[in-house]
Amino acid sequence: MSEATGYNRFMIPRLRESLSDTPVVLVVGPRRAGKTTLVKAVDDSARRYITLDDQTALDAARADPAGFVRGLDRATIDEVQRAPDLLLAIKKSIDEDQRPGRFLLTGSANVMTLTRVADSLAGRIETLSLLPLARAEVERRESCFLDRLFAGEAPSGDDGTLGDSLIAAAVTGGFPEALARGSERRRQDWARAYLTSILNRDLRDIAEVERLADLPRFVRLLAEYSGRLINYSAFGAAISVSHKTGQRYIGLLEQVFLIETLPPWFSNRIKRIVKTPKLHFLDSGILAAARGLTFQRAKADRGACGALLETFVVAETMKLASWSDHRLTPYHFRDQQQHEVDLVLERDDGTIAGIEVKASATVTAADFAGMRVLQMASAEKFAFGAVLYDGDTTVPFGERLAAVPISSLWC
């Protein structure tokens, strides 16, 4: 358990396992999600700790990456994205000494999207994603949600998180420092400061951004589109840049783990499928701050509340997947008849589970229209389809289909 946050991160067993057999382990995820606390929790006295947030260390790493690495035997290097050439020097070091666990790295930007880095470290590095705290971690509960879905069983469980409590959880999000603040106003102050730091600092570590002053407005626009299909042209036009530049900005914001784009899931069984990615923020609390959504505003605006809850569920599911034994890829599904499923999880063996989110205390058969199309399209590969709703009871709606409480994600 982390002394700094008081939360037991469920990623710890996976991280220890990776260090036991892999020369380089990289933990990536949003800044302030708890990466430093995580790596210190599995550290040992023989491992040297270096953070590139320290200007002296950063200058040395950038000036002479090979010399910087040469004197290191076992080391933890925090915020490695600030000096990406270090990874090439690390590659040379482990070519000469491939003992497992030599380098434990963290990054608040996904340096593995850089082709020269990814190619050079192929087979030598394992990358783990650490997202903000899941509700299961906050509530100190083991979640069996994904196990039950892929076993073809309806998840169940309710801890009383309904209505106002559910909206409050979504508005708060999962960042440890936001959760530690005592009032909604202070949590949103933290979230706004976090956004400013990401846009003014972290992006500069990974790319030249020619219209940096326009990015806050761009992010506010994206917040209005969270849970919707991406329109690069409209996004670019909003700040007077091209379609291509708008697409690049979205890629950069994804690289610093502010947003996630879900690719479309498709099947040869269905010919007319919308093949446009869908946009989500990776933390519902940051989304709420970017949209100016307080608890009362979210409660009063049904449309905004629905988008917020969808992002909350998508983020919670991705957190569960990050430490699960299931190897899952997230998608969304929509056909040209407007049948859709908010989140499609495809396991590495092709097995499919669908999740639809409904910000309501009631569910009807019509809410399964998209799920039934997905079930037909994936045929024998379909494990289960769940409509997650603001209720407290699991209700069957057909073979391998059920309405399920949102709180089953952490119960």
Residue pairs with C-beta under 8 A, 6 or more apart in sequence:
1 7
1 8
1 41
2 8
2 9
2 34
2 37
2 38
2 41
4 37
4 176
5 34
5 37
5 133
5 176
5 180
7 34
7 133
7 137
7 138
7 140
7 176
8 137
8 140
9 34
9 37
9 38
9 41
9 130
9 133
9 137
10 134
10 136
10 137
10 323
11 27
11 38
11 128
11 130
11 322
11 323
12 38
12 41
12 42
13 323
14 128
14 323
15 25
15 27
15 38
15 39
15 42
15 128
16 42
18 25
18 126
18 128
19 25
19 42
19 100
19 101
19 104
20 100
20 101
21 100
22 100
22 101
22 124
22 125
22 126
23 94
23 98
23 99
23 100
23 101
23 102
23 103
23 124
23 125
24 90
24 94
24 102
24 103
24 105
24 121
24 124
24 125
24 126
25 101
25 103
25 104
25 105
25 125
25 126
25 127
25 128
26 80
26 105
26 106
26 107
26 111
26 112
26 125
26 126
26 127
26 128
27 35
27 38
27 39
27 104
27 105
27 106
27 107
27 127
27 128
27 129
27 130
28 35
28 106
28 107
28 108
28 109
28 110
28 111
28 112
28 127
28 128
28 129
28 130
28 257
29 35
29 108
29 129
29 130
29 131
29 257
30 108
30 131
30 132
30 175
30 256
30 257
30 258
30 282
30 283
31 108
31 194
31 197
31 198
31 202
31 256
31 257
32 175
32 176
32 177
32 194
33 130
33 131
33 132
33 133
33 175
33 176
33 257
34 130
34 132
34 133
34 176
35 78
35 106
35 108
35 130
36 51
36 78
36 106
37 176
38 130
39 76
39 78
39 104
39 106
40 49
40 76
42 104
43 49
43 76
43 104
46 74
47 74
47 75
47 76
47 104
48 72
48 73
48 74
48 75
48 76
49 75
49 76
49 78
50 57
50 75
50 76
50 77
50 78
51 57
51 77
51 78
51 79
52 58
52 61
52 77
52 78
52 79
52 80
52 82
52 83
53 78
53 79
53 82
58 82
58 83
60 67
60 68
61 68
61 82
61 83
61 86
62 83
62 85
65 83
65 85
65 86
65 88
65 89
66 89
66 92
68 86
68 89
69 86
69 89
69 90
69 92
69 93
70 93
72 93
72 103
73 102
74 101
74 102
74 103
75 102
75 103
75 104
76 103
76 104
76 105
76 106
77 86
77 103
77 104
77 105
77 106
78 105
78 106
79 106
79 107
79 108
80 86
80 87
80 105
80 106
80 107
80 111
81 107
81 108
81 109
81 110
81 111
81 205
81 206
82 205
84 111
84 114
84 117
87 105
87 111
87 117
87 120
87 121
88 116
88 117
88 120
90 103
90 105
90 121
91 120
91 121
91 124
93 102
93 103
94 102
94 103
94 124
98 124
108 202
108 256
108 257
109 202
109 205
109 206
109 255
109 256
109 257
110 255
110 256
110 257
111 117
111 206
112 118
112 121
112 125
112 127
113 255
128 322
129 322
130 322
131 174
131 257
131 282
131 283
131 315
131 318
131 319
131 322
132 173
132 174
132 175
132 176
132 282
132 283
132 285
132 315
132 319
133 174
133 175
133 176
133 179
133 319
134 143
134 174
134 316
134 319
134 320
134 409
134 410
135 161
135 169
135 174
135 316
135 409
135 410
136 142
136 143
136 319
136 320
136 409
136 410
138 174
138 179
138 410
139 159
139 410
141 159
141 410
141 411
143 320
143 409
143 410
143 411
144 155
145 155
145 317
145 320
145 408
145 409
145 410
146 317
146 320
146 321
146 324
146 326
146 328
146 345
146 353
147 324
147 326
148 154
148 155
148 156
148 384
149 155
149 345
149 353
149 383
149 384
149 386
150 326
150 347
150 351
150 353
150 383
150 384
151 383
152 383
152 384
152 400
153 384
154 384
154 386
154 394
154 396
154 402
154 404
155 386
155 394
155 404
155 408
155 409
156 394
156 404
156 405
156 408
156 411
157 405
157 407
157 408
157 410
157 411
158 392
158 393
158 405
158 407
158 408
158 411
159 407
159 410
159 411
160 392
160 407
161 169
161 406
161 407
162 361
162 390
162 391
162 392
162 405
162 407
163 361
163 390
164 295
164 299
166 309
166 390
166 406
166 407
167 295
167 298
167 299
167 305
167 308
167 309
168 295
169 312
170 284
170 285
170 288
170 298
170 308
170 309
170 311
170 312
171 184
171 284
171 285
171 288
171 293
171 294
171 295
171 298
171 308
172 178
172 179
172 184
172 187
172 284
172 285
173 191
173 283
173 284
173 285
173 286
173 287
173 288
173 312
173 315
174 283
174 284
174 285
174 315
174 319
175 190
175 191
175 194
175 283
175 285
175 286
177 190
178 187
178 190
178 191
178 285
179 187
181 187
181 189
181 190
184 294
184 295
187 285
188 288
188 289
188 294
191 285
191 286
191 288
191 289
191 290
192 289
194 286
195 216
195 219
195 258
195 286
195 289
195 290
196 216
198 256
198 258
199 212
199 215
199 216
199 219
200 212
202 256
203 209
203 212
203 215
203 252
203 253
203 256
204 212
206 252
206 255
206 256
207 252
209 215
209 249
209 252
211 239
211 241
211 245
214 239
214 240
214 241
215 249
217 238
217 239
218 235
218 238
218 239
218 246
218 249
219 253
219 258
219 290
220 290
220 291
221 235
221 238
221 239
222 235
222 250
222 253
222 259
222 279
222 281
222 290
223 281
223 287
223 290
223 291
224 291
225 231
225 235
225 279
226 259
226 279
226 280
226 281
226 287
226 307
226 310
226 311
227 278
227 279
227 280
227 306
227 307
227 310
227 311
227 342
228 278
228 279
228 307
229 274
229 276
229 277
229 278
229 279
229 334
230 250
230 261
230 276
230 277
230 278
230 279
232 243
232 244
232 246
232 247
232 250
233 243
233 246
235 246
235 249
235 250
236 242
236 243
236 244
236 245
236 246
236 247
236 249
237 246
239 246
241 249
250 259
250 261
250 279
253 259
254 260
254 261
257 282
258 281
258 282
258 286
259 279
259 280
259 281
259 282
260 279
260 280
260 281
260 282
260 314
260 318
260 330
261 277
261 278
261 279
261 280
262 277
262 278
262 279
262 280
262 314
262 330
262 331
262 332
262 343
263 277
263 331
263 332
264 273
264 274
264 275
264 276
264 277
264 278
264 331
264 332
264 333
264 334
265 331
265 332
265 333
265 344
265 346
265 352
265 374
266 273
266 275
266 333
267 273
267 377
267 378
269 376
269 377
269 379
270 335
270 373
270 377
272 335
272 336
272 337
273 333
273 334
273 335
273 336
274 334
274 335
274 336
277 332
278 332
280 310
280 311
280 314
280 315
281 287
281 290
281 311
281 315
282 315
282 318
283 315
284 308
284 309
284 311
284 312
284 315
287 293
287 308
287 311
288 294
288 298
288 308
291 304
291 308
293 301
293 304
293 308
297 304
298 304
298 305
298 308
299 305
302 359
305 359
306 357
306 359
309 357
309 359
309 390
309 406
310 342
310 357
310 359
313 342
313 343
313 355
313 357
313 388
313 406
313 409
314 330
314 342
314 343
314 357
316 409
316 410
317 330
317 343
317 345
317 355
317 409
318 330
320 409
321 328
321 330
321 345
326 347
327 347
327 348
328 345
328 346
328 347
328 348
329 345
329 346
329 348
330 343
330 344
330 345
331 343
331 344
331 345
331 346
332 340
332 341
332 342
332 343
332 344
333 339
333 340
333 341
333 344
333 354
333 370
333 373
333 374
334 340
334 341
334 370
335 373
339 369
339 370
339 373
340 356
340 370
341 354
341 355
341 356
341 370
341 371
341 374
341 385
342 355
342 356
342 357
343 354
343 355
343 356
343 357
344 352
344 353
344 354
344 355
344 374
345 352
345 353
345 354
345 355
346 352
347 353
350 381
351 381
351 382
351 383
352 374
352 378
352 381
352 382
352 383
353 382
353 383
353 384
353 385
353 386
354 370
354 371
354 374
354 375
354 382
354 384
354 385
354 386
355 385
355 386
355 388
356 367
356 368
356 370
356 371
356 385
356 386
356 387
356 388
357 387
357 388
357 389
357 406
358 367
358 387
358 388
358 389
358 390
359 389
359 390
360 389
360 390
361 389
361 390
361 391
362 389
362 391
363 387
363 389
363 391
363 395
363 397
363 403
365 397
367 387
367 403
368 385
368 387
368 397
368 398
368 401
371 385
371 387
371 401
372 385
372 398
372 401
374 382
374 385
375 382
375 385
375 400
375 401
382 400
383 400
384 400
384 401
384 402
385 400
385 401
385 402
386 401
386 402
386 403
386 404
387 397
387 401
387 402
387 403
387 404
388 404
388 405
388 406
388 408
388 409
389 403
389 404
389 405
389 406
390 405
390 406
391 403
391 405
392 405
392 407
393 403
393 405
394 402
394 403
394 404
394 405
394 408
395 402
395 403
396 402
397 403
405 411
